[in-house]
C-alpha cells in the first residue's frame, strides 16, 4: 500500500515536471532565446507593447527620469549627465528613452561594463511589472546584484532629516535635508545617510554663491555613515537636527532604494534656490509613493523647510525626533550652574585649572554631575573647533568622565527645551496689506516677499531672532493724491544674531542689498541702491530677551548724490523680547556721513508682531527719526498672510 502511494506520487511529480518543461519550451512569456537575434525580437515586441500602452506618458516614468514640462506637449529631464540616458535625445524625448531603455535591457552583456538592468534597477522593476516580464526573459538578471545589496544593507526605517539653518555658510542658511536608512539590528548612528549636494573645490564666498545661483556646480547623491553627519551638523556647525520617520511600506521602501541606485554616480546642475539638496531628494520620495506628486507640489524656490511641511501635509511620516546640537546641550547645562561654577568649567577645559582644584566638593551631587557633563560637552566643542589639540583633549576628557562615573546614576532638572518643530513653520512667501503715516503723509501699504523669514515672525524651523529675507517689495499709495511710490525692493536682507556668552563668541552680522528709499540733502526721499553691512555681537541674559549691538556702514548710491554716494557710518543696538506668540523689538540707531557732516541720522523704533496662526500675523510699529535736524515721526500696521 505504501509503495503504491509512493508510486502515485512519483507519477504525479513526473507528469508535473513534464508539463512545466513543455510550458517553458513553448510559452512565449518564459521562452529564453538562445541568440542575440532572439533577444532583439523580444526587445521589439516589448517596445511595441510599451508604445501601445503609452508607457512613456505614464507619470511614474516621468518621475524615474525626472521629466518636467518644457512647453506645449514637450518635456525635459532635470538630469544633465548624458550617462543617465540610453537614447541620445533621451533628455527631451520620454518615448525615445523608454524604447532605448528596453533595448538596452535585452542587449547581451559586455565584459567590463555594467549591464543596463544593473545600472537602472528602478526602471527595470517598473517595466517588468508593467509589461509582465520576468527576469529570465532577459540575457542578464540585474536583480541578482540588487538583491545582494539589499541583503547586505538590510534596510529598516527610513527618515527625512532636517539640520537647521547655519547662518555662517551661504549654502546652508536655509537648512538642509538628507535621508537616513537604518540597518536592521544595528544602532542608528551606524545607519547610512543619503544626501544630495554640490561638488566643488571652491571655498565658500561670493563666487561660490554666484555659481550656486546659476547652476555652476554638479550635484550628486552621496552616502556616508550617519554619525559623520551628526558630527558635522550637530557638533561642529552647532545645528539642531530633526528626524522624521516615513511610514513607508516594504514595497515603497524598495521603490525608493531602486531609484536611488538609478541615480548613483549621476549628476545634475545644482541650483541653491531651486534644484537643490531638498528638491532632488523629493524624486526619491515620489518614486516610493508616486500618488503624492510631491515634486509638483514643491517647485520654484525650494526651501528645506517647505519639503518638511509638504511631507507633513501629505501624511508621509508617523513620528519625529528632535536631536539637540552640541551648542544647545551646552546652553542647557550652563543654565543649571551659577557664574562661579561656569567660570570653573571653562578654566578646567582650557587648561587654566585642574580637577585637583575643584572648589565645589560641598555642592550637591546633581550640581557636580552637571559640572562634569558640561565639561565633557565643552571639551568636545573646543576639539571640534580647533581650540585645543587632541593631545590636550584626551587626558582632560578622561579625567572628567572618571569624576562623573564616581557619582553614579543621577537625575537632575537640566532638560533641553525642545524648540518648535520645522513642520509648524509659516509659509516662506508673504503678502501684507496695511497702512500708516510717514514724512509724506498717510498711505496704504502693500508688501510681497518671495521667500524665507523675518525677525519677528514665528521662528519654527529658523534660527531664533534671525532674518533671512529674499526678494521683498514694499509699495505705498497715498489715497489723497493717488501717488504710488516704492519704499524698498530688496534682493536680500540677512540678520544673524547667534548668542555669545562665557563659552562662545559668535559674531552678529547684518547684510542688506537692494533698492531703498533714502532722505538726502533736500530731505526729500528718493530711491537709491543700498548696501548695508553691520558687525557686532548679541547676548541672551534670560530665555525671553536678547540684546544686540552692531556697527558698520549703510551706503546709498544714486547719480543725484555728491560723488554718487551717500555713505553713513554708525551702528544700531536694541533688544528683542518673546512672550508666547508676541514678539517685540526696541531699537536705536545712529549714523553720520563723514563726507557730509550735516547728514546726521538718529532713530528710535518699536516693532510688534503677534502670530495669529501658522500662516497669519498682525504687525505694527512706530519710529521717531531725526534726519539733518528734521524730526520725522512715523507709524504703520499690517495684516500678514504667509503661503
C-alpha positions in Angstrom: 0.0 0.0 0.0 2.8 2.3 0.9 4.6 1.5 -2.3 1.5 2.3 -4.4 1.2 5.7 -2.7 4.8 6.4 -3.4 4.4 5.3 -7.0 1.4 7.5 -7.5 3.3 10.5 -6.0 6.2 9.8 -8.4 3.9 9.6 -11.4 2.2 12.9 -10.5 5.6 14.6 -10.0 6.9 13.3 -13.3 3.7 14.5 -15.1 4.0 17.9 -13.4 7.7 18.3 -14.4 7.0 17.3 -18.0 4.2 19.9 -18.2 6.5 22.5 -16.6 9.3 21.9 -19.1 6.9 21.8 -22.0 5.4 25.1 -20.8 8.9 26.7 -20.7 9.7 25.4 -24.1 6.6 26.7 -25.9 5.3 29.6 -23.8 6.4 33.0 -25.3 6.4 34.6 -21.8 9.0 32.2 -20.5 10.9 31.1 -23.6 14.5 32.1 -23.3 16.1 33.0 -26.7 19.4 31.4 -27.4 20.8 34.0 -29.7 21.1 37.8 -30.0 18.5 37.7 -32.7 16.1 36.2 -30.2 16.7 39.0 -27.7 16.3 41.6 -30.5 12.9 40.1 -31.4 11.9 40.2 -27.7 13.1 43.8 -27.4 11.0 44.8 -30.5 8.0 43.0 -29.0 8.4 44.8 -25.6 8.9 48.2 -27.3 5.8 47.7 -29.4 3.7 46.7 -26.4 5.1 49.7 -24.3 4.1 52.0 -27.2 0.6 50.5 -27.4 0.2 51.1 -23.6 1.6 54.6 -23.9 4.0 53.9 -21.0 6.2 56.9 -21.9 3.3 59.1 -20.9 3.0 57.4 -17.5 3.7 59.9 -14.6 5.9 57.3 -12.9 8.2 57.1 -16.0 8.5 60.9 -15.8 9.3 60.6 -12.1 12.1 58.0 -12.7 13.6 60.1 -15.5 13.0 63.5 -13.7 11.0 64.8 -16.6 9.2 68.2 -16.3 7.0 70.1 -18.8 9.0 72.3 -21.1 6.4 73.9 -23.3 3.4 72.6 -25.2 3.4 68.8 -25.2 7.2 68.8 -24.6 9.3 67.5 -21.7 12.8 68.0 -20.4 14.7 66.0 -17.8 16.3 67.8 -14.9 19.2 65.3 -15.1 22.2 66.8 -17.1 24.5 63.7 -17.1 24.4 62.1 -20.5 25.3 58.7 -18.9 21.8 58.7 -17.4 20.1 58.3 -20.8 20.0 55.3 -23.1 18.9 57.4 -26.1 20.9 60.3 -27.5 17.8 62.5 -27.2 16.6 60.9 -24.0 16.8 64.2 -22.1 13.9 65.7 -24.1 12.1 62.6 -25.5 10.4 60.3 -23.0 9.3 57.8 -25.7 12.7 57.5 -27.3 14.3 57.0 -23.9 11.8 54.3 -22.9 12.4 52.4 -26.2 16.2 52.7 -25.9 16.0 51.5 -22.2 14.1 48.3 -23.2 16.6 47.6 -26.0 19.4 48.1 -23.5 17.8 45.7 -21.1 17.6 43.0 -23.8 21.1 43.6 -25.0 23.8 41.0 -24.4 26.2 41.7 -21.5 29.6 43.2 -22.4 32.6 42.3 -20.4 33.9 45.1 -18.2 30.6 47.1 -18.5 27.6 47.2 -16.1 24.5 45.9 -17.8 21.5 48.3 -18.1 19.5 46.1 -15.8 22.1 46.7 -13.1 22.5 50.4 -13.7 18.8 51.2 -13.6 17.0 48.8 -11.1 14.1 51.3 -10.7 13.3 51.4 -14.4 13.9 47.6 -14.6 11.4 46.7 -11.9 8.8 49.1 -13.1 9.0 48.0 -16.8 8.9 44.3 -15.8 5.8 44.9 -13.8 4.1 46.9 -16.5 5.0 44.6 -19.4 4.6 41.4 -17.4 8.2 40.4 -18.0 10.2 38.0 -15.8 14.0 38.1 -15.0 14.5 35.0 -17.2 13.3 36.9 -20.2 16.5 39.0 -20.2 20.1 38.0 -21.1 21.2 39.3 -17.7 19.4 39.5 -14.4 20.3 42.8 -12.7 18.2 41.9 -9.7 20.9 39.4 -8.6 23.2 42.3 -7.7 20.4 44.4 -6.3 19.2 41.6 -4.1 22.7 41.0 -2.8 23.0 44.7 -1.9 19.7 44.7 -0.1 20.7 41.6 1.9 23.8 43.4 2.9 22.0 46.7 3.7 19.0 45.1 5.5 17.0 48.4 5.3 14.8 49.2 8.3 13.1 52.5 8.9 13.8 55.5 6.6 13.9 59.1 7.8 14.0 62.6 6.3 16.5 64.5 8.5 16.4 68.3 8.7 19.5 70.1 10.1 18.5 73.7 10.9 19.9 76.7 9.1 23.6 77.6 9.5 23.9 81.4 9.1 27.7 81.3 8.7 27.6 79.4 5.4 25.8 80.9 2.4 25.0 77.4 1.1 23.3 76.4 4.4 21.3 79.4 5.5 18.1 77.7 4.5 18.9 74.5 6.4 19.4 71.1 4.7 17.7 67.8 4.2 19.0 64.3 3.9 17.7 60.7 4.1 18.6 58.2 6.7 18.3 54.5 6.1 18.6 52.4 9.2 20.1 48.9 9.1 18.0 46.3 11.0 19.7 45.1 14.1 22.3 48.0 14.2 22.4 51.3 16.1 21.0 54.3 14.3 24.5 56.0 14.4 25.8 53.3 12.1 23.0 53.8 9.6 23.5 55.1 6.1 22.7 58.8 5.3 21.9 59.8 1.8 22.2 63.4 0.7 22.4 65.5 -2.5 24.9 68.2 -2.7 27.2 70.3 -4.9 30.7 69.0 -5.6 33.2 71.9 -5.7 36.8 72.8 -4.7 35.9 76.4 -4.2 36.0 77.9 -0.8 32.7 79.4 0.4 32.5 83.0 -0.8 30.9 85.4 -3.3 32.0 83.4 -6.3 30.7 80.2 -4.7 27.3 81.8 -4.0 27.0 83.3 -7.5 27.9 80.0 -9.2 25.4 78.2 -7.0 22.6 80.6 -8.1 23.3 79.9 -11.8 23.9 76.1 -11.7 27.6 76.3 -11.9 28.2 73.1 -9.9 27.4 69.5 -10.5 25.2 67.9 -7.8 25.4 64.2 -6.9 23.7 61.8 -4.4 26.2 60.8 -1.8 26.4 58.2 1.0 28.1 58.4 4.4 27.6 57.0 7.9 25.0 58.9 9.9 27.4 59.5 12.8 29.6 61.6 10.5 26.6 63.8 9.6 25.8 64.3 13.3 29.4 65.3 13.9 29.3 67.7 11.0 25.9 69.3 11.7 25.1 69.0 15.4 28.6 69.1 16.8 30.7 71.3 14.5 28.1 73.6 12.9 26.0 73.7 16.1 22.8 72.9 14.2 19.8 71.3 15.8 18.5 68.2 13.8 15.0 66.8 13.3 14.4 63.2 12.2 11.0 62.5 10.5 10.3 58.7 10.1 8.5 57.8 6.9 5.5 55.4 7.2 6.6 53.6 4.0 5.5 50.0 3.3 8.2 47.5 2.3 7.2 47.9 -1.3 7.6 51.7 -1.1 11.0 51.4 0.5 12.1 49.1 -2.3 11.0 51.6 -4.9 12.9 54.4 -3.1 16.1 52.4 -2.9 15.9 51.2 -6.5 15.6 54.8 -7.8 18.4 55.8 -5.5 20.6 53.3 -7.3 19.3 54.6 -10.7 20.9 57.9 -9.7 24.2 56.7 -8.2 27.1 58.4 -9.9 24.7 60.6 -12.0 25.0 64.4 -11.8 22.6 67.3 -12.3 23.4 71.0 -12.4 23.0 72.3 -8.8 21.0 75.5 -8.0 20.9 76.8 -4.5 17.3 78.0 -4.5 15.6 75.5 -6.9 17.2 72.2 -7.9 19.0 71.9 -4.6 19.6 69.3 -1.8 15.9 69.2 -0.9 14.2 69.2 -4.3 16.3 66.3 -5.6 15.5 64.2 -2.6 11.8 64.6 -3.4 12.2 62.4 -6.5 13.2 59.5 -4.3 10.1 60.1 -2.1 7.9 60.4 -5.1 9.4 57.2 -6.5 8.4 55.5 -3.3 4.9 56.9 -3.1 4.0 58.4 -6.6 0.5 59.4 -5.7 1.9 62.3 -3.6 3.2 64.0 -6.8 5.5 65.8 -4.3 7.9 67.2 -7.0 4.9 69.1 -8.5 3.6 70.4 -5.1 7.1 71.7 -4.2 8.7 73.7 -7.1 10.2 77.0 -8.0 12.1 78.3 -5.0 12.6 75.2 -2.8 13.4 75.6 0.9 14.2 72.5 3.0 11.5 73.7 5.5 9.0 73.6 2.6 9.8 69.9 1.9 9.2 69.1 5.6 5.9 70.9 5.7 4.8 69.3 2.4 5.7 65.9 3.8 3.6 66.7 6.9 0.6 67.7 4.8 0.9 64.5 2.7 0.9 62.3 5.8 4.2 60.8 4.9 5.6 60.3 8.4 4.4 58.7 11.6 6.8 60.1 14.1 9.6 62.7 14.5 12.6 63.1 17.0 14.5 66.2 18.0 18.3 65.9 18.2 19.7 68.9 20.0 23.0 70.4 18.8 26.1 70.5 21.0 25.6 74.2 21.4 22.0 73.6 22.7 23.2 70.9 25.1 25.9 73.2 26.5 23.5 76.1 26.9 21.0 73.9 28.7 23.6 72.6 31.2 25.1 76.1 31.6 21.8 77.4 32.9 21.8 74.9 35.8 25.0 76.4 37.2 25.9 79.7 38.8 28.5 82.2 37.4 31.4 80.9 39.5 30.7 77.2 38.6 30.6 78.1 34.8 33.9 80.0 35.1 35.5 76.9 36.7 34.2 74.7 33.8 35.7 77.0 31.2 39.0 77.2 33.1 39.2 73.5 33.5 38.5 72.8 29.8 41.0 75.4 28.6 43.7 74.1 30.9 43.9 77.1 33.3 43.0 75.0 36.3 42.8 71.3 37.2 40.4 68.8 38.7 42.6 68.9 41.9 41.5 72.5 42.4 37.8 71.5 42.3 36.1 74.1 44.7 32.6 72.6 44.9 33.1 69.4 47.0 30.2 70.6 49.3 27.8 71.1 46.4 25.0 68.6 45.9 25.7 65.6 43.7 23.3 66.9 41.0 25.3 70.1 40.6 28.6 68.2 40.5 27.2 65.9 37.8 26.2 68.8 35.7 29.7 70.3 36.1 31.3 67.2 34.8 28.8 66.6 32.0 29.1 70.2 30.9 32.9 69.9 30.9 32.7 66.9 28.7 30.5 68.7 26.2 32.6 71.8 26.2 35.8 69.8 25.7 34.2 68.3 22.6 33.3 71.7 21.3 36.9 73.0 21.8 38.3 70.0 20.0 35.9 70.2 17.1 36.7 73.9 16.5 40.4 73.6 16.9 40.6 75.5 20.2 42.6 72.6 21.8 44.6 69.8 20.3 43.9 66.1 20.6 46.8 65.7 23.0 45.2 68.3 25.3 41.7 66.9 24.9 42.3 63.2 25.7 43.6 63.4 29.3 41.1 66.2 30.3 38.2 64.3 28.8 39.2 61.0 30.6 39.6 62.8 33.9 36.2 64.5 33.6 34.4 61.2 32.7 36.1 59.5 35.6 34.8 62.1 38.1 31.3 61.8 36.6 31.3 58.0 37.0 32.2 58.3 40.7 28.8 60.0 41.2 26.8 57.1 39.7 23.4 57.4 38.1 21.9 60.8 39.0 18.8 62.6 37.6 18.6 66.4 37.6 16.3 69.1 36.2 18.6 70.3 33.4 16.4 69.2 30.5 16.8 70.6 26.9 13.9 72.8 25.9 12.5 71.5 22.6 12.0 74.3 20.1 9.1 74.5 17.7 9.3 71.8 15.1 10.0 72.8 11.5 6.8 71.4 10.1 5.0 74.1 12.1 6.8 76.9 10.3 5.0 79.6 8.5 4.9 79.7 4.7 8.0 81.4 3.3 6.1 83.7 0.8 4.3 86.6 2.4 1.7 89.2 1.3 1.0 92.1 3.7 -1.6 94.8 3.5 -1.8 97.7 5.8 -1.3 101.4 6.2 0.4 104.2 8.2 1.9 107.6 8.1 5.4 108.7 7.1 7.0 112.1 6.3 4.9 112.5 3.2 1.6 111.8 4.8 -0.8 108.9 5.1 -0.5 105.9 2.9 -1.9 102.4 2.1 0.9 99.8 2.1 1.5 96.6 0.1 4.3 94.2 0.8 5.3 91.0 -1.0 8.2 88.7 -0.1 9.3 85.8 -2.3 10.9 83.6 0.4 12.1 83.0 3.9 11.7 84.6 7.2 11.7 88.0 9.1 13.0 88.7 12.5 9.7 89.0 14.5 7.9 86.1 12.8 7.3 82.6 14.3 10.9 81.2 14.5 9.9 77.5 14.0 12.5 75.9 11.6 14.7 79.1 11.6 17.4 80.5 13.9 15.8 82.4 16.7 15.5 86.2 16.1 17.3 85.8 12.8 16.2 87.2 9.4 16.6 85.6 6.0 14.7 87.7 3.5 15.0 87.4 -0.2 13.2 89.5 -2.9 11.0 91.8 -0.9 9.0 94.6 -2.4 7.2 97.3 -0.4 5.0 99.8 -2.2 2.9 102.6 -0.9 -0.2 104.5 -2.2 -1.2 107.9 -1.0 -5.0 107.9 -1.2 -5.4 111.7 -1.2 -3.1 112.3 -4.2 -3.3 108.9 -5.8 0.5 108.8 -5.8 2.3 105.5 -5.8 5.9 105.1 -4.7 8.4 102.4 -3.9 9.7 102.2 -0.3 12.1 99.4 -1.0 12.8 96.5 -3.3 15.4 94.3 -1.5 17.2 91.4 -3.1 18.4 90.2 0.3 18.3 91.3 3.9 20.0 88.9 6.3 20.3 89.3 10.1 22.2 86.7 12.1 22.2 87.0 15.9 23.9 84.0 17.4 24.4 84.2 21.1 27.8 85.0 22.8 28.4 84.1 26.4 31.2 82.8 28.7 31.7 79.7 26.5 31.2 81.2 23.0 31.9 84.3 20.9 29.6 84.4 17.9 29.7 87.4 15.6 26.4 89.0 14.8 26.0 90.2 11.2 23.5 92.2 9.1 23.9 92.3 5.3 21.3 94.1 3.2 21.3 94.7 -0.6 18.7 96.2 -2.9 16.8 99.4 -3.7 15.7 101.6 -0.8 14.2 105.0 -0.2 16.7 107.5 1.3 16.3 111.1 2.5 19.2 113.2 1.1 20.1 116.9 1.2 16.7 118.3 0.4 15.1 116.0 2.9 13.0 114.5 0.1 13.2 110.8 -0.3 14.4 109.1 -3.5 15.2 105.5 -4.5 18.9 104.5 -4.3 20.9 101.4 -4.5 21.6 100.4 -0.9 24.3 98.2 0.7 24.3 97.8 4.4 26.8 95.9 6.4 26.9 95.7 10.2 29.0 93.6 12.6 28.7 93.0 16.3 27.6 90.6 19.0 24.5 89.5 20.8 23.7 88.2 24.3 20.7 86.5 25.9 20.7 87.0 29.7 17.3 85.2 30.0 15.4 82.9 27.7 12.9 85.6 26.6 15.1 88.6 25.9 18.0 89.1 23.6 20.3 92.2 23.3 22.4 93.1 20.3 24.9 95.8 19.3 26.3 96.2 15.7 28.3 98.8 13.9 29.2 99.4 10.2 28.0 101.3 7.1 24.7 101.9 5.4 25.7 103.1 1.9 23.4 104.6 -0.8 24.3 105.1 -4.4 22.4 107.5 -6.7 23.5 109.7 -9.7 21.9 112.8 -7.9 24.3 112.5 -4.9 27.6 114.2 -4.5 30.2 111.7 -5.6 27.2 109.5 -6.5 27.4 108.2 -2.9 25.8 108.8 0.5 27.9 106.8 3.0 26.6 107.0 6.6 28.6 105.0 9.2 27.5 104.2 12.7 25.6 101.4 14.3 22.4 100.1 15.9 21.5 98.5 19.2 18.4 97.1 20.7 16.7 94.1 22.3 14.0 91.6 21.3 11.6 90.1 23.7 9.4 87.0 23.1 6.4 86.1 25.2 4.3 83.3 23.7 3.0 84.4 20.3 4.1 88.0 20.8 7.5 89.4 19.8 8.7 92.9 20.4 11.8 94.8 19.1 13.1 98.1 20.5 15.9 99.6 18.5 18.1 102.7 18.3 20.4 103.7 15.5 22.9 106.5 14.9 24.6 107.1 11.5 26.8 110.0 10.3 28.1 110.7 6.8 31.8 111.7 7.1 31.8 113.5 3.7 28.6 115.4 4.6 28.7 116.4 8.3 25.2 117.9 8.3 23.9 114.4 7.3 23.3 113.1 10.8 20.6 110.4 11.3 19.3 109.1 14.6 16.2 106.9 15.0 14.3 105.1 17.7 11.8 102.5 16.8 9.4 99.9 18.3 8.0 97.0 16.3 5.5 94.4 17.5 4.2 91.2 15.8 1.6 88.8 17.1 1.3 85.4 15.5 -2.4 84.6 15.0 -2.0 81.2 13.3 0.7 79.2 11.5 0.2 81.4 8.4 -1.1 84.7 9.7 0.1 87.5 11.9 -0.5 91.2 12.8 2.4 93.6 12.8 2.6 97.3 13.9 5.3 99.8 14.8 6.4 103.4 15.2 9.6 105.3 14.9 11.0 108.7 15.8 13.6 109.9 13.3 15.9 112.9 13.2 17.5 113.4 9.8 19.5 116.6 9.0 17.9 118.2 12.0 14.3 117.5 10.8 12.0 115.5 13.1 10.1 112.7 11.4 7.6 110.6 13.3 6.2 107.5 11.5 3.8 104.6 12.3 2.4 101.6 10.5 0.3 98.5 10.8 -0.2 95.5 8.6 -2.0 92.2 8.3 0.4 89.4 7.1 -0.5 86.2 5.3 2.1 83.5 4.6 1.9 80.8 2.0 
